[in-house]
Amino acid sequence: MSAEVSSPAESVLSVRDLTVRFATRRGVATVVDDVSWEVAAGETLAIVGESGSGKSVSALAVMGLLPTPPARVQGQVWLEGSDLLQASPQERRRTRGRRLGMVFQDPMTSLNPFLTIGKQVSEGVEHHLGLHGSELRDRAVELLGLVGIPAPADRLDEHPHQFSGGMRQRVMIAIALACEPQVLIADEATTALDVTTQAQIIELLGRLQEDMGMAVVWITHDLGVVAGIADRVSVMYAGQVVEEAPVDALYADPRHPYTQGLLGALPVIGGHGRELATISGLPPDPLQMPPGCRFWPRCTRRLDARCEHEPPTMWEVGPGHRVRTFYDTAREGSR
């Protein structure tokens, strides 16, 4: 796709043909391969898959946070009519934090242990909005209060180690939302938290999204979390999108064997005696991808010759529902 093609009119962020490769001593590893998705204002897109599927790397590529080299990023990332991959480093810095916000997976390693919470929350506001002095401090207090930090004015001068894990994650959300971005990317934002705190963070982000009208890209390996928060789901495996659908359609009628395996591994309330599904084997080495379907070595429904040697393409099986496979589970046969 050429750089002259305009972005889709209804989406605030549109990723097209995104590919990320890393040069290593063993060769070139393709970690993200021709990935496309988009999200509209007020919408939540969930990107799910196992560790190593390329979810976080694709998010970092969108944010412009991958070092190049060793990373080589190709494709298009449209944000309201501008392709960020064609933008200068200065333009990318103006975009990060101002129009694109990101909540990282581990707040303890994302926050600077030597700087106060107030300094870290107000840094983006000072840089992008030009606030100083009492105005800057008032905005930091407002942000901490917005994400539910008790007595925010008293906690500005504390350091990250004085906060619990859940409170540190709330601080990360405050930093990401400080300049009211159009798009928020939440990368495994609740993974390191207990179940109760997870629910609080999810509820908080949902409320803030509704108040601000921003688009949210929620990256997770937990399909149990996705059901209650997402409008659409994109399932990734071995660097590729293998299925994408509205959330209700995905749970009611998953078409890709990998998606079926992920959903089959979820415990069900009241499902006593139900045996949980397992997906045998491991994801492929990005330096030695299978020539055909990348899920073929682990698939229980593979069509030996075709699946092993011919890479499948995405095709539509329902409204907004696309899948990368030769096997049509609805018809119990090959396509």
C-alpha positions in Angstrom: 0.0 0.0 0.0 1.5 3.3 -1.0 1.9 6.3 1.2 -0.6 8.3 -0.9 -3.6 6.2 0.1 -5.7 8.1 2.6 -6.8 6.7 6.0 -10.3 5.3 6.5 -12.7 8.1 7.3 -14.5 6.5 10.3 -11.4 5.3 12.2 -9.3 7.5 14.4 -6.4 5.1 14.3 -5.8 2.7 11.4 -2.9 0.3 11.1 -2.2 -1.1 7.6 0.1 -3.9 6.5 2.3 -3.4 9.6 5.5 -5.6 9.5 8.3 -5.6 12.1 11.5 -7.4 11.7 14.5 -7.7 14.0 18.1 -8.4 12.8 19.7 -11.0 15.0 22.9 -13.0 14.9 20.9 -16.0 13.7 19.2 -14.0 10.9 16.1 -11.8 10.4 13.1 -12.5 12.7 9.7 -11.4 11.5 7.8 -10.7 14.7 4.8 -8.9 13.2 3.8 -9.9 9.7 1.4 -7.8 7.6 -1.0 -6.9 10.4 -3.9 -4.6 9.9 -6.6 -3.2 12.2 -8.4 0.0 13.0 -10.4 1.5 15.9 -12.9 4.3 16.0 -13.5 7.0 18.5 -15.3 5.6 21.6 -14.6 2.0 20.5 -12.6 -0.7 22.2 -10.5 -3.1 20.1 -9.0 -6.1 21.9 -5.9 -7.7 20.5 -5.4 -11.1 22.1 -3.0 -14.0 21.8 -0.3 -16.0 23.5 3.0 -14.4 24.7 5.2 -14.0 21.7 2.4 -13.5 19.2 3.5 -10.0 18.4 0.8 -8.0 20.3 3.1 -5.8 22.3 5.7 -5.3 19.5 2.9 -4.1 17.2 1.8 -1.6 19.9 5.3 -0.3 20.4 5.7 0.0 16.6 2.5 2.1 16.5 3.9 4.3 19.3 7.3 4.7 17.6 9.1 3.2 20.6 11.1 0.4 18.8 14.8 1.2 18.3 15.7 1.2 14.7 18.0 -0.7 14.3 17.7 -3.5 15.2 14.0 -3.2 14.4 12.8 -2.5 10.8 9.2 -1.3 10.7 7.1 -1.2 7.5 3.5 -0.4 6.7 1.3 2.5 7.6 -0.1 3.9 10.9 -2.8 6.5 10.1 -3.8 8.8 12.9 -6.5 11.2 11.6 -5.1 11.6 8.1 -1.4 11.4 9.0 0.8 8.4 8.5 3.0 8.3 11.6 5.5 5.9 10.0 6.3 8.7 7.5 6.5 11.4 10.2 9.8 12.8 11.5 11.1 11.9 15.0 10.1 15.4 16.2 6.5 14.9 14.9 6.4 11.4 16.6 7.4 12.9 19.9 4.7 15.6 19.6 2.2 12.8 19.0 3.2 10.5 21.8 1.4 11.4 25.0 -0.6 14.2 23.3 -2.7 12.2 20.8 -1.6 8.7 21.6 -1.3 7.4 25.1 -0.1 4.1 26.4 -0.4 2.2 29.6 2.5 -0.3 29.9 2.3 -3.8 31.4 4.5 -3.4 34.5 4.1 0.0 36.3 7.0 -0.8 38.7 9.5 -0.9 35.8 7.8 1.8 33.8 7.9 4.4 36.6 11.2 6.0 37.5 12.0 5.0 41.2 14.0 8.2 41.7 11.4 10.7 40.7 8.3 11.7 42.6 4.8 10.7 41.4 3.9 14.3 40.9 7.0 14.9 38.6 6.2 11.9 36.5 2.5 12.7 36.1 3.1 16.3 35.2 6.0 15.8 32.8 3.8 15.2 29.7 1.5 18.1 30.6 4.4 20.4 31.0 5.9 19.3 27.7 2.8 19.2 25.5 0.4 21.8 27.1 3.0 24.2 28.5 1.7 24.4 32.0 4.0 25.5 34.8 4.0 26.3 38.5 0.8 26.0 40.4 -1.2 25.3 37.3 1.0 22.2 36.6 0.7 21.0 40.2 -3.1 21.5 40.2 -3.4 19.5 37.0 -1.3 16.6 38.5 -3.6 16.6 41.6 -6.6 16.6 39.3 -5.3 13.6 37.3 -4.5 11.5 40.4 -8.0 12.3 41.7 -9.4 11.3 38.3 -8.0 7.8 38.5 -9.1 7.3 42.1 -5.9 8.0 44.2 -7.0 9.0 47.7 -5.8 12.4 49.0 -4.0 13.1 45.7 -2.4 16.4 46.9 -0.7 14.6 49.7 0.8 11.9 47.5 2.4 14.0 44.8 5.7 14.1 46.6 5.9 10.3 47.3 7.8 7.8 45.2 6.6 4.7 43.3 7.7 2.3 46.0 5.3 3.9 48.4 2.3 2.9 46.3 0.7 -0.5 45.9 0.6 -2.3 42.6 -2.9 -1.3 41.8 -2.2 2.4 42.8 1.0 2.4 40.6 -1.1 1.2 37.7 -3.6 4.0 38.3 -0.7 6.4 38.2 0.3 5.0 34.8 -3.2 5.5 33.6 -3.1 9.1 34.9 0.2 9.7 32.9 -1.3 8.2 29.7 -4.5 10.3 30.0 -2.8 13.5 31.1 -3.2 15.3 27.8 -6.5 13.7 26.9 -5.3 11.6 23.9 -7.6 10.4 21.1 -6.3 6.8 21.4 -5.2 4.9 24.5 -3.2 1.7 24.1 -3.4 -0.5 27.2 -0.7 -3.3 27.0 -1.6 -6.0 29.5 -2.6 -3.3 31.9 -4.1 -5.7 34.5 -1.9 -8.7 34.1 0.2 -8.2 37.2 -2.8 -7.3 39.4 -5.1 -9.4 41.6 -8.6 -10.1 40.4 -10.3 -7.4 42.5 -7.8 -4.7 41.4 -8.1 -5.9 37.8 -11.9 -5.3 38.0 -11.3 -1.9 39.4 -8.9 -0.9 36.7 -11.1 -2.2 33.9 -14.1 -0.3 35.4 -12.0 2.8 35.7 -10.8 2.8 32.1 -14.3 2.1 30.9 -15.6 5.1 32.8 -12.8 7.4 31.6 -13.3 6.2 28.0 -17.0 7.0 28.1 -16.3 10.5 29.6 -13.5 11.3 27.1 -14.8 9.6 24.0 -11.4 8.1 23.2 -10.6 5.0 21.3 -9.0 2.1 23.3 -6.8 -0.7 22.1 -6.7 -3.3 24.8 -3.8 -5.8 24.5 -4.2 -9.0 26.5 -3.7 -12.8 26.6 -6.9 -13.2 28.7 -10.0 -13.8 26.6 -12.0 -13.8 29.9 -11.3 -10.1 30.3 -12.1 -9.3 26.7 -15.8 -10.4 26.8 -16.9 -7.5 29.1 -14.9 -4.6 27.6 -14.4 -5.0 23.9 -16.5 -4.1 20.9 -14.3 -6.0 18.4 -11.5 -8.6 18.8 -8.4 -9.3 16.8 -6.7 -12.6 17.5 -3.0 -12.9 16.8 -0.8 -15.9 16.4 2.9 -16.0 15.4 2.9 -12.4 14.2 -0.3 -12.6 12.2 -3.9 -11.8 12.7 -5.7 -15.1 12.4 -9.3 -14.0 13.2 -11.1 -10.8 13.7 -14.8 -10.3 14.6 -17.3 -8.4 16.7 -16.9 -9.6 20.3 -20.3 -11.4 20.4 -19.7 -13.1 17.1 -16.2 -14.3 18.2 -17.5 -15.9 21.4 -20.7 -17.4 19.7 -19.0 -18.7 16.6 -15.1 -18.8 16.7 -13.9 -20.1 13.3 -10.1 -20.5 13.7 -8.9 -23.6 15.5 -6.5 -21.4 17.6 -9.4 -19.1 18.7 -11.4 -22.2 19.5 -8.5 -23.6 21.6 -8.2 -20.3 23.5 -11.9 -20.1 24.3 -12.0 -23.8 25.2 -9.3 -23.3 27.8 -11.4 -20.7 29.7 -13.1 -22.0 32.9 -16.9 -21.6 32.8 -19.0 -20.8 35.9 -21.2 -23.8 36.6 -19.3 -26.0 34.1 -18.6 -28.8 36.6 -17.0 -31.8 34.9 -16.2 -29.8 31.8 -12.7 -30.7 30.5 -10.7 -27.6 29.6 -9.1 -27.6 26.2 -5.3 -27.5 25.7 -3.2 -26.4 22.7 -0.3 -28.8 22.5 3.2 -27.7 21.4 4.7 -24.2 21.2 4.5 -21.2 18.9 7.0 -21.4 16.0 10.4 -19.8 16.1 10.1 -16.4 14.3 13.4 -17.2 12.5 11.9 -20.5 11.2 8.3 -20.0 10.4 6.4 -22.9 8.8 5.9 -22.3 5.0 2.2 -22.9 5.2 -0.2 -22.2 8.0 1.7 -21.1 11.1 -0.7 -22.9 13.4 -0.4 -26.2 11.4 2.1 -28.0 13.7 -0.4 -27.5 16.6 -3.7 -27.8 14.8 -6.1 -30.7 15.4 -8.0 -30.0 12.2 -5.2 -29.6 9.7 -5.4 -30.6 6.1 -1.9 -32.1 5.8 -0.6 -31.2 2.4 -2.4 -27.9 1.9 -2.1 -26.5 5.4 1.6 -27.5 5.7 2.8 -25.9 2.4 0.3 -23.2 1.4 -0.2 -20.1 3.6 -3.9 -19.3 4.0 -5.3 -15.8 3.5 -8.0 -13.9 5.4 -11.5 -14.4 4.2 -14.9 -13.3 5.4 -17.3 -15.7 7.1 -19.8 -13.2 8.4 -20.4 -9.4 8.9 -17.1 -8.0 10.1 -15.9 -11.6 10.8 -12.8 -12.7 9.0 -10.5 -15.7 9.5 -7.2 -17.0 8.2 -7.7 -20.7 7.6 -8.6 -23.3 4.9 -11.0 -25.1 7.3 -14.5 -23.8 7.6 -15.7 -25.0 11.0 -19.3 -24.0 10.2 -19.5 -26.4 7.3 -17.0 -29.0 8.7 -15.0 -28.9 5.5 -12.2 -27.2 3.6 -12.5 -24.0 1.7 
